């Protein structure tokens, strides 16, 4: 039986195009790119509004140097009195915070002046502790140590404890109060005192008023210059020191205790390697021993031995005049 050659038919079907499946990796990459651009713009904005002082402090923080010196975190604005103005310039504004509690629990250390200390001395200050101080001149090492402890006790209860150093020096006791990134004693560029700094001076007043030691107050600024020549860092440091003296006297320091108030501008930097650092803006109160007080009085006035010599010369002149023969008139 013959087989016919039947044609072979090949049927080819069209391939259906499948939709390509896309993963979510591009979304992660795009999110990283957006975050990096936002961080870049934030850095550019901060560099634009920050001055040279703030830039140097930020660099110190990033290097880990500020924590080694005991300074606060410059990026922690929870307790900062400086509020950034988002229009492009930093503005100093005093935050209005309602203090909780009363008496010793009140935030303002100036309230210590109103705490009763019993029936004997109701205006003595912070409880019976200040009553233990004997009024008078503090010259010996033991007396100066006790006075420094009392001052440090007041300092530790204030909100500016990180800005203050109470140290014993050969001339007496030095109370150094300086600015940092979190706390300014005065509004930048002016002599307007912040409330918490005023509270501190008012709290120190009752302690310093218990002694008769003379004091010297000096004001210091950083190296940031003023535009123009009419008002400079000399005038600024002098006005700040005079205002500190006025508040201390209002808090209890006697008028004749402060024998010298000086404004030193930026001539004696606290941090010489960084003239524009915030710590260079400071107020120093030096409690003098009797020997140092006499040296300062001799330096700016007539020394005591010269006064004695002048008195002796006047006595000798009077004796010589009495020894002259008298002319009698008939």
C-alpha positions as CSV (number, residue, x, y, z in Angstrom):
1,X,0.0,0.0,0.0
2,X,1.4,3.3,-1.1
3,X,1.7,6.1,1.5
4,X,1.1,9.6,0.2
5,X,3.6,12.2,1.1
6,X,1.5,14.4,3.3
7,X,2.9,17.9,3.9
8,X,4.2,18.6,7.4
9,X,2.4,21.5,9.0
10,X,4.3,23.4,11.8
11,X,2.1,25.7,13.8
12,X,4.0,28.5,15.6
13,X,2.2,30.4,18.3
14,X,2.9,34.0,19.3
15,X,4.7,34.5,22.5
16,X,2.7,36.6,25.0
17,X,4.6,39.6,26.4
18,X,4.9,39.3,30.1
19,X,4.9,42.5,32.2
20,X,8.3,42.9,33.7
21,X,8.3,42.7,37.5
22,X,10.0,45.7,39.2
23,X,11.4,45.5,42.8
24,X,11.5,48.2,45.5
25,X,15.3,48.8,45.4
26,X,14.9,52.0,43.5
27,X,12.7,53.4,46.2
28,X,15.4,52.8,48.9
29,X,18.0,54.5,46.7
30,X,15.8,57.5,46.0
31,X,15.0,57.8,49.7
32,X,18.8,57.8,50.5
33,X,19.4,60.4,47.9
34,X,16.6,62.7,49.2
35,X,17.9,62.3,52.8
36,X,21.5,63.2,51.7
37,X,20.3,66.3,49.9
38,X,18.2,67.4,52.9
39,X,21.3,66.9,55.1
40,X,23.4,68.9,52.7
41,X,20.9,71.8,52.6
42,X,20.7,71.8,56.4
43,X,24.5,72.0,56.7
44,X,24.6,74.9,54.2
45,X,21.9,76.7,56.1
46,X,23.7,76.3,59.5
47,X,27.0,77.5,58.0
48,X,25.2,80.5,56.7
49,X,23.6,81.7,59.9
50,X,26.4,80.6,62.4
51,X,29.1,83.1,63.2
52,X,32.8,82.2,63.7
53,X,32.4,81.6,67.4
54,X,29.5,79.1,66.9
55,X,31.4,77.3,64.1
56,X,34.5,76.8,66.2
57,X,32.3,75.4,69.1
58,X,30.6,73.0,66.7
59,X,33.9,71.8,65.5
60,X,35.1,71.3,69.1
61,X,32.0,69.2,69.8
62,X,32.4,67.0,66.7
63,X,36.0,66.4,67.7
64,X,34.9,65.4,71.2
65,X,36.9,68.2,72.9
66,X,33.9,70.0,74.6
67,X,32.9,67.0,76.7
68,X,36.5,66.6,77.9
69,X,36.4,70.1,79.3
70,X,33.1,69.6,80.9
71,X,31.1,71.8,78.6
72,X,27.5,71.0,77.6
73,X,26.3,69.6,74.4
74,X,25.9,72.5,71.9
75,X,23.1,70.7,70.0
76,X,21.0,70.2,73.2
77,X,18.7,73.3,73.0
78,X,16.3,72.0,75.7
79,X,17.8,74.4,78.4
80,X,19.1,77.0,75.9
81,X,18.0,80.6,76.2
82,X,19.0,81.2,72.6
83,X,16.2,80.6,70.1
84,X,17.1,80.5,66.4
85,X,15.3,83.0,64.2
86,X,14.3,81.0,61.0
87,X,14.5,84.2,58.9
88,X,18.3,83.7,58.8
89,X,19.8,85.3,61.9
90,X,20.2,84.1,65.4
91,X,18.1,85.9,67.9
92,X,18.4,85.9,71.7
93,X,15.1,85.6,73.5
94,X,14.5,85.0,77.1
95,X,12.3,82.0,77.6
96,X,9.4,82.5,80.0
97,X,9.3,79.5,82.3
98,X,7.1,79.2,85.3
99,X,9.2,78.0,88.3
100,X,7.7,75.2,90.3
101,X,7.6,75.0,94.0
102,X,8.5,77.6,96.6
103,X,11.2,78.3,99.1
104,X,14.4,76.1,98.6
105,X,12.6,74.2,95.8
106,X,12.2,77.3,93.6
107,X,14.4,77.5,90.6
108,X,15.6,81.0,91.1
109,X,18.5,81.1,93.6
110,X,17.6,84.8,94.4
111,X,14.7,83.4,96.4
112,X,17.2,82.3,99.0
113,X,17.1,85.8,100.4
114,X,13.5,85.3,101.5
115,X,13.9,81.9,103.2
116,X,13.6,82.4,107.0
117,X,16.3,81.0,109.2
118,X,14.5,81.0,112.6
119,X,13.6,83.7,115.1
120,X,17.1,85.1,115.6
121,X,18.0,86.2,112.0
122,X,14.9,85.9,109.8
123,X,16.7,87.6,106.8
124,X,20.0,85.7,107.1
125,X,19.5,83.8,103.8
126,X,19.4,80.1,103.1
127,X,18.4,78.5,106.4
128,X,20.8,78.3,109.4
129,X,23.8,77.5,107.3
130,X,24.7,81.1,106.5
131,X,24.3,81.9,110.2
132,X,27.4,79.8,110.9
133,X,29.6,82.4,109.1
134,X,31.3,84.8,111.4
135,X,31.3,88.3,110.0
136,X,34.7,89.8,109.6
137,X,37.9,89.7,107.6
138,X,38.9,86.3,106.0
139,X,42.6,86.1,105.5
140,X,43.9,82.7,106.7
141,X,43.9,79.6,104.5
142,X,41.2,77.9,106.7
143,X,39.0,81.0,106.5
144,X,39.3,81.3,102.8
145,X,38.5,77.5,102.3
146,X,35.3,77.9,104.4
147,X,34.2,80.9,102.5
148,X,34.9,79.2,99.2
149,X,32.8,76.3,100.3
150,X,29.9,78.6,101.1
151,X,30.2,80.3,97.7
152,X,30.4,77.0,95.9
153,X,27.3,75.8,97.8
154,X,25.3,78.7,96.3
155,X,26.8,78.1,92.9
156,X,25.8,74.4,92.8
157,X,22.2,75.3,93.5
158,X,22.0,77.8,90.6
159,X,21.2,77.0,87.0
160,X,24.7,78.4,86.0
161,X,26.8,75.8,87.9
162,X,28.6,74.7,84.7
163,X,29.6,78.3,83.9
164,X,31.2,79.1,87.3
165,X,34.5,78.3,88.8
166,X,35.3,79.2,92.5
167,X,39.1,78.8,93.1
168,X,41.6,79.8,95.7
169,X,44.4,82.0,94.4
170,X,47.3,83.7,96.1
171,X,45.4,87.0,96.2
172,X,42.3,85.5,97.8
173,X,39.2,83.8,96.1
174,X,38.4,84.2,92.5
175,X,34.8,83.7,91.2
176,X,34.9,83.3,87.4
177,X,31.6,83.4,85.6
178,X,31.7,82.8,81.8
179,X,29.5,82.2,78.9
180,X,29.1,78.9,77.0
181,X,26.9,77.7,74.1
182,X,24.0,77.2,76.5
183,X,24.1,80.1,78.8
184,X,24.8,83.8,78.1
185,X,25.2,86.2,81.1
186,X,24.3,89.1,78.8
187,X,22.5,89.6,75.5
188,X,25.1,89.3,72.8
189,X,26.6,92.7,72.0
190,X,24.9,94.6,74.9
191,X,24.9,95.0,78.7
192,X,21.4,93.6,79.1
193,X,21.7,91.0,81.9
194,X,19.9,87.7,81.7
195,X,17.5,86.9,84.5
196,X,19.3,83.7,85.7
197,X,22.6,85.6,85.9
198,X,21.0,88.3,88.0
199,X,19.5,85.6,90.3
200,X,23.0,84.2,90.8
201,X,24.5,87.5,91.8
202,X,21.6,88.2,94.1
203,X,22.2,84.8,95.7
204,X,25.9,85.5,96.2
205,X,25.3,88.9,97.8
206,X,24.2,87.7,101.3
207,X,27.3,85.5,101.5
208,X,29.7,88.2,100.4
209,X,28.0,90.7,102.6
210,X,29.0,88.6,105.7
211,X,32.7,89.4,105.2
212,X,34.6,92.6,105.2
213,X,37.1,91.6,102.5
214,X,37.5,94.1,99.7
215,X,36.6,92.9,96.1
216,X,37.7,93.7,92.6
217,X,35.3,93.1,89.7
218,X,36.5,92.9,86.1
219,X,34.6,92.4,82.8
220,X,36.0,90.6,79.7
221,X,34.8,90.1,76.2
222,X,35.8,87.9,73.2
223,X,37.7,89.2,70.2
224,X,34.7,89.8,68.0
225,X,35.0,93.5,67.0
226,X,32.3,96.2,66.8
227,X,31.6,98.1,63.6
228,X,32.7,101.7,64.3
229,X,34.8,103.3,66.9
230,X,32.2,105.0,69.3
231,X,31.3,101.8,71.2
232,X,33.9,99.0,71.5
233,X,34.7,96.0,73.6
234,X,36.2,98.4,76.2
235,X,32.9,100.1,76.8
236,X,31.0,96.9,76.7
237,X,33.2,95.1,79.3
238,X,33.1,98.2,81.5
239,X,29.3,98.5,81.4
240,X,28.9,94.8,82.2
241,X,31.3,94.9,85.2
242,X,29.5,98.0,86.6
243,X,26.1,96.4,86.2
244,X,27.4,93.3,88.0
245,X,28.7,95.5,90.9
246,X,25.3,97.2,91.1
247,X,23.4,93.9,91.4
248,X,25.9,92.5,94.0
249,X,25.4,95.6,96.1
250,X,21.6,95.2,95.8
251,X,22.0,91.6,97.0
252,X,23.9,92.5,100.2
253,X,27.5,93.5,99.3
254,X,28.5,96.7,101.2
255,X,29.3,99.7,99.1
256,X,32.8,100.1,100.4
257,X,33.7,96.5,99.7
258,X,34.2,97.0,95.9
259,X,37.4,99.0,95.6
260,X,37.9,98.6,91.8
261,X,35.8,97.9,88.7
262,X,37.6,97.4,85.5
263,X,36.7,96.6,81.9
264,X,39.5,94.7,80.1
265,X,37.9,94.0,76.7
266,X,39.6,91.1,75.1
267,X,43.1,91.8,76.4
268,X,43.2,88.8,78.8
269,X,41.6,85.8,77.1
270,X,40.4,82.8,79.2
271,X,41.2,80.6,76.2
272,X,44.1,82.3,74.5
273,X,44.3,79.9,71.6
274,X,40.6,80.7,70.7
275,X,40.1,84.5,71.1
276,X,36.5,84.3,69.8
277,X,35.4,81.5,72.2
278,X,32.4,82.0,74.3
279,X,34.3,81.3,77.5
280,X,36.3,84.5,77.0
281,X,33.1,86.5,77.7
282,X,33.2,86.5,81.5
283,X,32.9,88.4,84.8
284,X,35.5,87.9,87.5
285,X,35.0,88.7,91.1
286,X,38.2,88.6,93.2
287,X,37.8,88.5,96.9
288,X,41.0,90.0,98.3
289,X,43.0,89.3,101.4
290,X,44.1,92.3,103.5
291,X,47.6,92.1,102.1
292,X,46.4,92.2,98.4
293,X,44.0,95.0,99.2
294,X,46.8,97.1,100.6
295,X,49.0,96.4,97.5
296,X,46.2,97.6,95.2
297,X,45.6,100.7,97.3
298,X,49.3,101.5,97.3
299,X,49.4,100.9,93.5
300,X,46.6,103.3,92.6
301,X,47.0,105.7,95.5
302,X,49.6,107.1,97.9
303,X,51.5,104.3,99.8
304,X,51.1,104.2,103.5
305,X,54.8,104.8,104.2
306,X,54.6,108.0,102.1
307,X,51.6,109.1,104.2
308,X,53.5,108.5,107.4
309,X,56.5,110.5,106.0
310,X,54.2,113.4,105.0
311,X,52.7,113.5,108.5
312,X,56.2,113.5,110.1
313,X,57.3,116.3,107.7
314,X,54.3,118.4,108.7
315,X,55.0,117.8,112.4
316,X,58.7,118.8,111.9
317,X,57.6,122.0,110.1
318,X,55.2,122.9,112.9
319,X,57.9,122.4,115.5
320,X,60.3,124.5,113.6
321,X,57.7,127.3,113.3
322,X,57.1,127.2,117.0
323,X,60.8,127.5,117.7
324,X,61.1,130.7,115.8
325,X,61.5,133.9,117.9
326,X,58.3,135.9,118.2
327,X,58.1,139.6,117.3
328,X,56.5,141.7,120.0
329,X,54.8,144.9,119.2
330,X,54.9,147.8,121.6
